Amino acid sequence: VPAAAAPAATGGDGGDAAAKAKDAGTLKYKEGSYREALAEYKRALELLAEDDVERRAPLLGNIAAAHLMLKQADDCCSVCEQALGLNPQNAKMRARLATALVAKGDFAAARAALNGESGDAALSNAAKLIADTEQQLATAEAALANGEPAKALGSFAELDTKALFCYPALALNMGRCYLELKNYPRVLNATQQVLRANPRNIDALVLRSEALYRNNEANVDSAPWVEPLEQGQRLLREALSFDPDHAGAQSMWKRLKLLCAKQKELREAFGSREFQKSREIIDVMVEQGHDNNVLLASLYCQRALCGLRMKEWPAVIKDVGQATYRNHAMVQPYLYRAQALQALERFDDAVKELEGLFGWHREQNVYDKLQEAKFAVRKHKRANFYELLGIATVASQPEIKKGYREKATEWHPDKKGHLDEAGKKAAEAMFKRIVEAYEVLTDPAKKEYYDKGYDLEGIEEQMELKKRQGHGHGHGHSHGHSAPSGHCGSGHCC
C-alpha cells in the first residue's frame, strides 16, 4: 500500500488540496478500488507545483503502485522512471520498476533496474521475484516441450496471475498448451487477446492458424473442409507481410496451401471413381497432416471408403483401425469395418462390431445395420435347401419334387439299416432336413421368405406375423425396421 500522505505544504491552498486528494487515493487503494485511487493520485499530482520534488516523487510512487495493481506494466514503468529522475536513490521505486519489468517478461532490464544492490529489503524481494519467476517459467516451458501440456498450463496460469501478467509470450505458451489439450476455443481466445494488444504479433497469427487447422471436424471429402484452412492461410499471409522470412509462418502456409490443393484433387478423383488415385492423394495428405489426429482420422476413413469401392476388404479393416485409433468418436469407420467383415463372411464379428457401436451411438441407422448383420448371421448358418435337394436356385416346382424324391429315396431310414447307431441317427437327421427343404420350397409363401434369406425360425415368425396382420387389418406385410423393442420387421429377434 502506498505511503500515507505527507504533511500539507505550507504557504498555499494547492498543497492542502493535493494532500486531501492523496489521502482519498490511499483510502481507495486500501479498499481495492485501484482505478479510483489512480484518478485521485493523478489529481493530487496536478495540484502540486512542478518544483515540489519532495512531494511529487512519493506521489509518483503511489501512481506507479496503482498502475501495477491494475496490471498496467508499461504505465508503471513510465511513472517509475519519472520518479527515479527526481530521486535516483529511491530503492522502493527501483524495486517497483523491476517488478513491472518482470510482468513484461524483461528479466535483463529488471535486474538492471536493481543496479546490483541487495542490501535493501525491497530490492532483495525484487531480486528473489526475478529469480523465482525465471525458474518457474523455464520449468513450465520444459514441461510443454516434453509433452506435458496440462502440467505446463498450471504453471503458466500461476505465473500469469502473480508475476507475468503483461507478457504476450506467456499468453501464447498457454495457447500452445490449450492446442495440445485440444481446447481450441481457448487457443482462439488467447491469441485474440494478444492480437488485440498487438495486431502484428506473428506468433499469435501462426498459433491461431494452427488451431483452425487442427479443429476441423468436417469430412475431408466435403466442400466446408477447406474453409478453416483458407482462413488460416489468410492469417499466415498477413503474418508474412510483416516478416516474409518467418520460418514458422512460411512452413504452415505451404502446408495449408498444399492440403487445400490435394483436397480438390481428391474430390475430383473420387467423383470420377478413380479410387486408387484417390488413395494415392490421401497418402500425400497423411504425410502432410502427420501431427493432426482429427485430420488423419478423416483421411483414413476416406481411404477405407476407397477400399470398400475397390472391394479390398483387409485394406478397409486396416484403414478403419487407423481412423478409430486417432478419433474413436467417429461413427462411419465402424460401419465400414462391419461391412468389410460381412464381405469376408465374418458375420459374427460384424455383429459384435455393430453391437459395440450401438452401445454408445444409439441411432436408428446403426440399429438397422445391426439387425441386418444379425439377419446375415442366421442366413449364413441356415441349411441350404437347394443343395440338400441337389437342384438349382431357379428350379421349377417339378424339378424340386424330382430332387426331393431322389434325395428322400437315397436317405430314407429304411435303406440305412446296415449302418451302426451313429450312422442311422445321421441318416435320420439328413432325411428330416430333406423333408424340411421340400416343405419350404413347395410352399410359395415360405419359399418367398426363404429366398429372401430367412431361416426356418424367421419364416415361421413372418408367417405368424402375416397371419396376425390379416386378422387384425385384413391386409399387410411388415416394412423395414422399427425402434429396438420386441421383434423388428425383419422377422428375427431384436
C-alpha positions in Angstrom: 0.0 0.0 0.0 1.4 3.4 -0.8 2.8 5.5 2.0 0.4 7.9 3.8 0.2 11.4 2.6 3.0 13.7 3.5 2.1 16.8 5.7 0.4 19.5 3.9 2.6 22.1 2.2 2.8 25.4 3.9 2.1 28.6 2.1 -0.8 27.7 -0.2 -4.1 26.0 -0.6 -2.8 23.9 -3.5 -0.7 21.8 -1.1 -3.6 21.1 1.2 -5.9 20.1 -1.7 -3.1 17.8 -3.0 -2.8 16.2 0.4 -6.5 15.6 0.6 -6.6 14.1 -2.9 -3.7 11.8 -2.0 -5.4 10.7 1.2 -8.5 9.9 -0.8 -6.5 7.9 -3.2 -4.8 5.9 -0.4 -8.2 5.2 1.1 -9.5 3.9 -2.3 -6.3 1.9 -2.7 -6.8 0.1 0.6 -10.3 -0.7 -0.4 -9.0 -2.3 -3.6 -10.6 0.4 -5.9 -7.3 0.9 -7.8 -8.8 2.7 -10.7 -10.4 5.3 -8.4 -7.2 5.5 -6.4 -5.2 6.2 -9.6 -7.6 9.1 -10.5 -7.2 10.7 -7.1 -3.4 10.3 -7.1 -3.2 11.9 -10.6 -5.4 14.7 -9.4 -3.1 15.3 -6.4 -0.1 15.4 -8.7 -1.7 18.0 -10.9 -2.3 20.2 -7.8 1.4 20.2 -6.9 3.9 22.6 -8.3 6.4 21.2 -10.8 9.3 22.1 -8.5 7.8 20.4 -5.4 10.2 17.4 -5.8 9.9 16.3 -2.2 6.1 15.6 -2.5 5.9 14.7 -6.2 8.4 11.8 -6.0 6.5 9.7 -3.4 3.2 10.6 -5.2 4.6 9.2 -8.4 5.3 6.0 -6.4 1.7 5.8 -5.4 0.6 6.2 -9.0 3.1 3.5 -10.1 1.7 1.2 -7.5 -1.9 1.7 -8.7 -0.8 1.0 -12.3 0.9 -2.2 -11.2 -2.3 -3.4 -9.3 -4.3 -2.6 -12.5 -1.7 -4.8 -14.4 -0.7 -1.8 -16.5 3.0 -2.6 -16.6 4.0 -0.1 -19.3 2.4 2.8 -17.5 4.0 1.6 -14.2 7.5 1.6 -15.9 7.0 5.1 -17.3 5.9 6.6 -13.9 8.8 4.8 -12.1 11.3 6.3 -14.5 9.8 9.7 -13.9 10.1 9.2 -10.1 13.7 7.9 -10.4 14.5 11.0 -12.5 13.6 13.0 -9.4 15.3 10.7 -6.9 17.6 8.1 -8.4 18.4 6.6 -5.0 14.8 5.6 -4.2 15.1 1.8 -3.6 11.4 1.2 -3.3 10.9 2.8 -6.7 13.6 0.7 -8.4 12.1 -2.4 -6.9 8.7 -1.4 -8.3 10.2 -0.8 -11.7 11.8 -4.2 -11.6 8.5 -5.8 -10.7 6.8 -4.1 -13.7 9.6 -5.2 -16.0 9.2 -8.8 -14.8 5.5 -8.5 -15.6 6.5 -7.8 -19.2 9.0 -10.7 -19.2 12.0 -8.5 -19.5 14.3 -10.1 -16.9 17.5 -8.5 -18.0 16.1 -5.0 -17.7 14.5 -5.9 -14.3 18.0 -6.9 -13.0 19.5 -3.7 -14.4 16.8 -1.7 -12.6 18.0 -3.1 -9.3 21.5 -1.7 -10.1 23.2 -4.7 -8.4 22.2 -3.7 -4.9 20.7 -6.2 -2.4 21.0 -4.6 1.0 17.6 -3.0 0.9 14.6 -5.3 1.7 12.5 -4.1 -1.3 15.4 -4.7 -3.7 16.1 -8.2 -2.2 12.5 -9.1 -2.6 12.5 -7.9 -6.2 15.7 -9.9 -6.9 14.1 -13.0 -5.5 10.9 -12.4 -7.6 13.1 -12.2 -10.7 15.0 -15.5 -9.9 11.9 -17.4 -8.9 9.8 -16.3 -11.9 12.6 -17.2 -14.4 13.0 -20.6 -12.8 9.3 -21.4 -12.8 9.0 -20.2 -16.4 11.8 -22.4 -17.5 10.3 -25.4 -15.7 6.9 -24.8 -17.4 8.4 -24.4 -20.8 10.3 -27.6 -20.3 7.1 -29.4 -19.4 5.4 -28.2 -22.5 8.4 -29.3 -24.7 8.3 -32.7 -23.0 4.7 -33.3 -23.9 3.1 -32.4 -20.5 0.7 -29.6 -21.5 -1.6 -29.9 -18.5 1.3 -29.6 -16.1 2.8 -26.7 -18.1 -0.6 -24.9 -18.2 -0.9 -25.0 -14.4 2.5 -23.3 -14.0 1.8 -20.7 -16.8 -1.5 -19.8 -15.2 0.1 -19.3 -11.8 2.8 -17.1 -13.4 0.1 -15.1 -15.3 -1.7 -14.4 -12.0 1.2 -13.4 -9.8 4.1 -12.1 -12.0 4.0 -12.3 -15.8 0.6 -10.6 -16.3 1.7 -8.4 -19.2 3.9 -10.9 -21.1 2.4 -11.8 -24.5 4.8 -14.8 -24.9 3.2 -16.3 -21.7 -0.3 -16.0 -23.2 1.0 -17.7 -26.3 2.6 -20.5 -24.3 -0.8 -21.0 -22.6 -2.4 -21.1 -26.0 0.1 -23.8 -27.1 -0.9 -25.8 -24.0 -4.6 -25.5 -24.9 -3.7 -26.5 -28.5 -2.1 -29.8 -27.3 -5.1 -30.3 -24.9 -7.5 -29.9 -27.9 -9.2 -26.9 -26.2 -9.3 -25.0 -29.5 -11.7 -22.2 -28.4 -9.3 -21.3 -25.6 -6.5 -21.1 -28.2 -8.5 -18.7 -30.3 -9.4 -16.6 -27.2 -5.7 -16.4 -26.1 -4.5 -15.4 -29.5 -7.3 -12.9 -29.8 -6.2 -11.2 -26.6 -2.6 -10.9 -27.8 -3.6 -9.6 -31.3 -5.9 -7.1 -29.7 -2.9 -5.6 -28.0 -0.6 -6.1 -30.9 -2.1 -6.9 -34.3 1.3 -7.5 -35.7 2.2 -10.4 -33.4 3.3 -13.0 -35.9 3.5 -15.9 -33.3 -0.1 -15.2 -32.4 -1.2 -15.3 -36.0 0.6 -18.6 -36.6 -0.8 -20.2 -33.5 -4.3 -19.1 -34.4 -3.9 -20.6 -37.9 -2.7 -23.9 -36.4 -5.8 -24.0 -34.1 -8.0 -23.5 -37.2 -6.1 -26.3 -39.0 -6.4 -28.8 -36.1 -10.0 -28.0 -35.2 -11.5 -29.1 -38.5 -14.0 -31.9 -38.0 -15.7 -31.6 -41.4 -15.4 -34.7 -43.7 -12.3 -34.4 -45.8 -14.4 -35.0 -49.0 -16.8 -32.2 -48.2 -16.7 -28.6 -49.5 -16.7 -27.0 -46.0 -13.5 -28.8 -45.1 -11.3 -26.2 -46.8 -12.9 -23.2 -45.1 -10.8 -23.1 -41.8 -7.7 -23.9 -43.8 -8.3 -21.0 -46.1 -8.9 -18.8 -43.1 -5.6 -19.9 -41.7 -3.9 -19.1 -45.0 -5.2 -15.5 -44.8 -3.8 -15.1 -41.3 -0.4 -16.5 -42.4 -0.3 -14.2 -45.4 -0.8 -11.3 -43.0 2.0 -12.6 -40.8 4.3 -12.9 -43.8 3.5 -9.4 -44.8 5.1 -8.3 -41.5 8.0 -10.7 -41.8 8.4 -12.5 -45.2 11.2 -14.7 -43.7 9.4 -16.0 -40.7 10.1 -19.8 -40.9 7.0 -20.9 -38.9 4.6 -18.8 -40.9 6.1 -19.9 -44.2 6.0 -23.6 -43.3 2.4 -23.5 -42.1 1.2 -21.5 -45.1 2.8 -24.0 -47.6 1.3 -26.9 -45.7 -2.3 -25.5 -45.7 -2.0 -24.5 -49.3 -0.9 -28.0 -50.3 -3.7 -29.7 -48.3 -6.3 -27.5 -49.9 -5.0 -28.3 -53.4 -4.9 -32.0 -52.6 -8.4 -32.0 -51.2 -9.6 -30.6 -54.5 -7.8 -33.3 -56.4 -9.2 -35.9 -54.1 -12.8 -34.8 -54.6 -12.3 -34.8 -58.4 -10.7 -38.3 -58.4 -13.3 -39.9 -56.1 -16.1 -38.3 -58.0 -14.6 -39.9 -61.2 -14.4 -43.3 -59.4 -10.6 -43.2 -59.6 -10.3 -44.9 -56.2 -6.7 -46.0 -56.5 -5.7 -42.4 -57.4 -7.8 -41.2 -54.5 -5.8 -43.4 -52.1 -2.5 -42.0 -53.5 -3.7 -38.5 -52.9 -4.8 -39.4 -49.4 -1.3 -40.8 -48.7 0.2 -37.4 -49.6 -2.2 -35.6 -47.3 -1.5 -38.1 -44.5 2.2 -37.2 -44.7 1.4 -33.5 -44.5 -1.1 -33.9 -41.6 1.1 -36.3 -39.5 0.6 -34.1 -36.4 -3.2 -33.7 -36.7 -5.2 -36.7 -35.4 -8.5 -35.1 -36.4 -7.3 -34.8 -40.0 -5.7 -38.2 -40.0 -8.9 -39.9 -38.8 -10.9 -38.3 -41.5 -8.3 -39.2 -44.2 -8.1 -42.9 -43.1 -11.9 -43.0 -43.0 -12.0 -41.8 -46.6 -9.2 -44.2 -47.5 -11.3 -47.0 -46.1 -14.2 -45.9 -48.3 -11.9 -46.2 -51.3 -11.1 -49.8 -50.2 -14.8 -50.6 -50.0 -15.4 -49.3 -53.5 -12.5 -51.5 -54.7 -13.6 -54.5 -52.6 -10.2 -54.7 -50.8 -11.7 -55.8 -47.5 -8.4 -56.4 -45.5 -7.3 -52.9 -46.5 -10.6 -51.5 -45.3 -10.2 -53.1 -41.9 -6.6 -51.8 -41.6 -7.6 -48.2 -42.5 -10.6 -48.2 -40.2 -8.2 -49.2 -37.4 -6.0 -46.2 -38.2 -9.1 -43.9 -38.2 -10.6 -45.1 -34.9 -7.2 -45.1 -33.2 -7.0 -41.4 -33.8 -10.6 -40.5 -33.3 -12.7 -43.2 -31.6 -15.8 -40.9 -31.7 -16.2 -41.2 -35.4 -19.1 -43.4 -36.4 -18.6 -44.1 -40.1 -15.4 -46.1 -39.8 -17.1 -48.7 -37.6 -19.9 -49.1 -40.2 -17.2 -49.6 -42.9 -15.5 -52.2 -40.9 -18.7 -54.1 -40.3 -19.4 -54.0 -44.0 -15.9 -55.4 -44.7 -16.3 -58.2 -42.1 -19.6 -59.2 -43.7 -18.0 -59.3 -47.1 -15.3 -61.6 -45.7 -18.1 -63.8 -44.3 -17.1 -62.9 -40.7 -20.7 -62.4 -39.8 -20.4 -62.9 -36.0 -17.5 -60.3 -35.9 -19.7 -57.9 -37.8 -22.5 -58.3 -35.3 -20.0 -57.7 -32.4 -18.7 -54.6 -34.2 -22.2 -53.1 -34.6 -23.3 -54.1 -31.1 -20.3 -52.2 -29.7 -21.1 -49.1 -31.8 -24.8 -49.2 -30.9 -23.8 -49.3 -27.2 -22.6 -45.7 -27.4 -24.2 -44.4 -30.5 -27.9 -45.3 -30.3 -29.2 -44.1 -33.6 -31.7 -45.7 -35.9 -29.4 -46.2 -38.8 -26.9 -48.1 -36.6 -29.7 -50.2 -35.1 -30.9 -51.1 -38.6 -27.4 -52.1 -39.6 -27.1 -54.3 -36.5 -30.4 -56.1 -37.3 -29.2 -56.7 -40.9 -26.0 -58.1 -39.6 -27.8 -60.5 -37.2 -30.0 -61.5 -40.1 -26.9 -62.2 -42.2 -25.6 -64.5 -39.4 -28.8 -66.5 -39.4 -28.9 -66.7 -43.2 -25.3 -67.9 -43.3 -25.9 -70.6 -40.6 -29.2 -71.9 -42.1 -29.3 -75.1 -44.2 -29.0 -74.7 -47.9 -32.3 -76.3 -49.1 -31.4 -76.2 -52.7 -28.1 -78.0 -52.2 -29.9 -80.6 -50.0 -32.2 -81.4 -52.9 -29.4 -81.2 -55.4 -31.2 -78.5 -57.5 -30.5 -75.0 -58.8 -31.9 -72.0 -57.0 -34.1 -71.3 -60.1 -35.5 -74.8 -60.1 -39.2 -75.2 -61.1 -41.7 -77.0 -58.9 -41.5 -80.2 -60.9 -37.7 -80.1 -60.6 -38.0 -79.5 -56.8 -40.3 -82.5 -56.5 -37.9 -84.7 -58.6 -35.0 -83.7 -56.5 -36.9 -84.4 -53.3 -37.8 -87.9 -54.5 -34.3 -88.7 -55.4 -32.8 -87.5 -52.1 -35.6 -88.9 -50.0 -35.1 -92.3 -51.6 -31.3 -92.1 -51.0 -31.6 -91.1 -47.3 -34.7 -92.9 -46.2 -34.1 -94.7 -42.9 -35.3 -98.0 -44.3 -32.3 -98.0 -46.6 -29.8 -97.3 -43.8 -30.5 -100.4 -41.7 -27.0 -101.7 -42.3 -25.4 -98.7 -40.6 -24.4 -98.5 -36.9 -26.4 -96.4 -34.5 -24.4 -93.2 -35.2 -24.8 -93.7 -38.9 -28.5 -94.3 -38.5 -29.0 -91.2 -36.5 -27.1 -89.1 -39.0 -29.2 -90.5 -41.8 -32.4 -89.7 -39.9 -31.3 -86.2 -39.4 -30.4 -85.8 -43.1 -33.8 -87.2 -44.1 -35.5 -84.8 -41.8 -33.7 -81.8 -43.3 -34.6 -83.1 -46.8 -38.3 -83.1 -45.8 -38.0 -79.6 -44.3 -36.4 -78.4 -47.5 -39.3 -79.9 -49.6 -42.0 -78.4 -47.3 -40.5 -74.9 -47.6 -39.6 -74.9 -51.3 -43.1 -76.3 -52.3 -44.9 -73.7 -50.3 -45.0 -70.4 -52.3 -45.2 -68.1 -49.2 -42.4 -70.0 -47.3 -40.2 -70.2 -50.4 -40.5 -66.5 -50.9 -39.3 -65.8 -47.4 -36.5 -68.4 -47.7 -35.3 -66.8 -50.9 -35.1 -63.5 -49.1 -32.7 -65.1 -46.6 -34.9 -66.2 -43.7 -34.1 -69.3 -41.8 -36.9 -71.7 -40.6 -37.5 -69.8 -37.4 -37.6 -66.5 -39.3 -40.0 -68.0 -41.8 -42.4 -69.1 -39.1 -42.2 -65.7 -37.4 -43.1 -64.0 -40.7 -45.9 -66.4 -41.4 -47.3 -65.8 -37.9 -46.9 -62.0 -38.2 -48.7 -62.1 -41.6 -51.5 -64.2 -40.1 -52.0 -61.7 -37.2 -52.0 -58.7 -39.5 -54.5 -60.4 -41.8 -56.9 -61.0 -38.8 -56.4 -57.5 -37.4 -56.4 -55.4 -40.5 -57.4 -57.6 -43.4 -54.1 -56.9 -45.2 -50.5 -56.0 -44.9 -46.8 -57.0 -44.8 -44.3 -55.7 -42.5 -42.0 -53.0 -43.8 -38.5 -52.2 -42.6 -37.2 -52.0 -39.0 -38.7 -50.1 -36.2 -37.2 -48.9 -32.9 -35.5 -51.5 -30.7 -38.2 -53.3 -28.8 -39.8 -56.8 -29.1 -39.4 -58.1 -32.7 -38.4 -55.9 -35.6 -39.9 -56.1 -39.1 -37.2 -58.4 -40.4 -38.7 -61.4 -38.6 -35.8 -62.2 -36.3 -35.2 -61.5 -32.7 -34.1 -58.0 -31.7 
